């Protein structure tokens, strides 16, 4: 611990800048490889299965209950004040624009982002990353690019499914607790949100996919201190990814929906 | 006696810790050069300098006439592809079976098809005594087998130089003998050069053409095995005898 507090602040600032620079370099290198189509297709499909397909159950489960809770909170009140026909819009609005993309990303960051950090971290401490370099192979091309492309493909798909499940859950709950029939609910969904809401929500997921994979990979690749280091990298990956997802979600909402709040 | 690689007045330091200081070492072409020294002396670092995985703080590293300190990253990558590297714990890729581990450099660097890869992998595994192990995963292999798969991967592209990092560490005497035999056999078969980092005297006495002793960041003795055995340097003598008494601090 530095004796001078200013020294501590300076060191933490340097570390932060070094971290941001490291992630940016990793992102730049990955983007360059993707632009030159230096993508390992079979490994990308494998990662799409591991990171995406294997995450569907937890994403759908969280979305289902999120849709149900929004419906629960809004349906009873809305019916009481004679706005029962707007409950579908409220659920769809929240799901398509905010909760679908963000919750899917948070859940995937917790599962797949952690898995990426842990796997790459283990590869560092067992010299597998160094072995790739010794063979003249780029760890970024071999490991990061397939995960990045897979996540860019799978997170939007998971989010679309999450949106659908969230609305279905909301419709069922509105029907059960506030006796709003399914036709009224779904008509309200159609009137409240358009395809552009869903597409703009999906744009968010592409940014979240980049955050999850780059943070997970960078955390994994900078692992030190053996097995304990893998734990530190994994935890760090989840915490940093989730914080960044929340921050960028706000910024993206401001950019994508700014001036259009409330339709 | 041609020199294929040379570390010339190399110093390597991490922050305030000096690992190697003004170290000079020649690697003779077509021979097995063993680098010996205490644990943590920086022996493995020398191998990483020889294939460009580490850059010296000062000094120069020559391999096959090229100064590695002057090469671009792309040129270094190309050079690494012509140098085999066997890691201390083999560093096999857990997610791949033995066949895919050994085939990886052929597939990714040489872009060969499966028709060409299969016989070469089979031959490499046969050379290290592991024919038939293609479908096994690293977790299913014994320590000695894992190391030999690492050897097979290191030699699959027929490199002129193969670097072995602690190839026998942690092995019983029989496996040590087998691994040492394998290194000698591979060097002879490929007519290449091997640099072996080890502190396993039994193994060194079996295979070394030249021995370099690393102590406190510098090569303090270099010569043939016979020259090293007759060295009057008390540090060399203490190390070769495995004695607790002498100038080496314990």
Contacts between the chains, C-beta under 8 A, distances in Angstrom:
chain1	res1	chain2	res2	distance
A	122	B	94	7.9
A	123	B	93	7.9
A	126	B	89	6.6
A	126	B	91	6.2
A	126	B	94	7.8
A	127	B	87	5.0
A	127	B	88	7.4
A	127	B	89	6.5
A	127	B	91	4.0
A	128	B	91	5.1
A	128	B	92	7.6
A	128	B	93	5.7
A	128	B	94	7.5
A	130	B	53	6.5
A	130	B	87	7.3
A	130	B	91	6.8
A	131	B	85	7.3
A	131	B	87	5.8
A	131	B	91	3.8
A	131	B	92	7.9
A	131	B	93	7.6
A	133	B	53	6.0
A	133	B	80	7.2
A	134	B	51	6.0
A	134	B	53	6.3
A	134	B	80	6.0
A	134	B	83	7.8
A	134	B	85	3.9
A	134	B	87	7.7
A	135	B	80	7.1
A	135	B	81	7.2
A	135	B	85	7.6
A	135	B	104	6.7
A	135	B	105	5.0
A	135	B	108	7.7
A	135	B	109	7.1
A	135	B	153	7.7
A	136	B	77	4.7
A	136	B	78	6.9
A	136	B	80	4.3
A	136	B	81	3.7
A	136	B	105	7.5
A	136	B	109	5.7
A	137	B	104	7.5
A	137	B	105	7.7
A	137	B	108	5.6
A	137	B	109	7.1
A	138	B	77	7.8
A	142	B	108	7.5
